[in-house]
């Protein structure tokens, strides 16, 4: 099963179809990221389903990292990379909407940091350091930091 493209409602619908399958599920994930709210929802569904293996293929970045982190087993292809960066928020808002939006955004960033730190060898402080700048981690670095369990060369 392949999840490819932006983290958005369409990817969420595809994931829901995959998660309805019986038995263990294996997913190849290739996504530079997208909507963090959707990524966190997908992570919740993956954790609730259990028995999901995800392999990072190509680039897995931004909101897609939480999808990878939620898997029971996490792998990375030899030439793949994991991309962490400063969280961003977009949209036009009134002052009150912006205040509420910022509060929600902070909550989502905390969830992002917590999930990565709980499923890797990184502390919260280390995750925060990595997301404060654009950070590309190759397969070896991703294994060493515990973002994935191992490099996967077979199919």
N, C-alpha and C positions, 0 to 999 in steps of 0.2 A: 504494500500500500504506500502511496506517495502523497505527501502533503507538500505542495509547491506553491510559491507565490506569497503575496502579502497576507499578514495575519489580519483577517477581516471576517465578516459574517459568512461569506462563501466558504472560507476555509473551515470555519466552525461547523457549518452544515456537513461538509465532507467528513470532518472528524466524527461527528455524531453517527454517520453511516458506518464508519470503520468500527466505532465502539460498540455498535449493535451486534457485531460478529461474535460467535461463540469461541471460547478458548483463548489462547494467547494471541496477541496482536503485535505485529512488527511493522513499524512505520519508518520510511525514509523521509526526513524533513529537510527541505531546502527553502529557506525563507530569510530574507534580510530584515524581517520584522514587520511592524505595522501597529495596529491599535493595541495598546497595553491592556485595556479593559477586556477586550476579546481574548487576548493571550492568557490573562489570568483566569477567565472563565474556562478556557480550554484546559488549562493546567488543573483546575478543580475537577473537571470531568475525567481527565486521565487518571488522576490520583484515586478518585472514587471508583473507577472501573477496575483498576489494578491489572497486573499481568500485561503491561504494555511496554514493549521495547521500542526505543526510538534511536535511529542512527542519523547523526548529523552528516549531511551530504552537501558539498559545495560550501555555501555560506549559511550559517545560522546566527542571526543577529537580533539585537534589540528585544522586541516582544516575543520573538520566537525562542529566545533562550529560556524563558519560563516554561514554555511547552516542553522543551527538551528536559529541563530540570525535573518536571513532574513525572517522568517515566520511571517505571520499576527498574529498568536497565537502560543505560545510556551508552551509546557508542559513537565513534566518529570515523569517517573515511580518512585515509592517509593524507589526501590533499585538501581536506575541508578545513574551515576556520570558524571560530566562534568570535562574534563581534559584540563588544560591550561599549556603550557610549553614554554621554550625559542624557538623561531623560528630557524629552521635550513635550510641550503642550501647545496645541494650536486652537484657533477658533476666535470668534468675536463674541464679546459678552458685555452686559451691563456691569456696573461696579459690583452689585450684589451677586450676580451670576459668576463673575470672576472670582470673588471671594470664596463662594461655594466650590467652584471648579478647582481652585488652587488647593483647598482643603482635601478634596477627593483625590486630586493628583498626588499630593503628598502621601496619602494613605496607600495608593496604588504603588508608588515607588517603594514604600516600606515593605509592602507585600512582596514585591520583586526582589528586594535585597534579602528579605528573610528566606524566601524559597531557595534562592541560589546559595545562601550561606548554609542552610540546613541540608542541602543535597550535594554539597561539595566539601572540599577541605579548606575553604576560605572562611574567614571570620566576617562578620558584618562590616567591620572597618576595612578589610581588604576588598570586599565587594564594592564598597563605596569608593575606594581609591581607584579601582578599575573602571567604574562607570563615570568618574569625573572627567575622563578624557577618552578619546577614541582608542580602544584597545582591541587589536586583532590577536587572537591566540590560535596557534597552529595545533595540529593534532597532538603532538608530544606535550606541549604546554597544557592543553586541555585535560589530558590524562593526569599529568603531574599535579594540577590544581584540583583534581577531583570533579571537574565539571562533567566528565564522562568516565565510564569504567575502563574502557580500553579502545584501542584502534581496531577497526573491523575492516579486513581486506576482502573477505569472501562475501558472497551474496546469499 
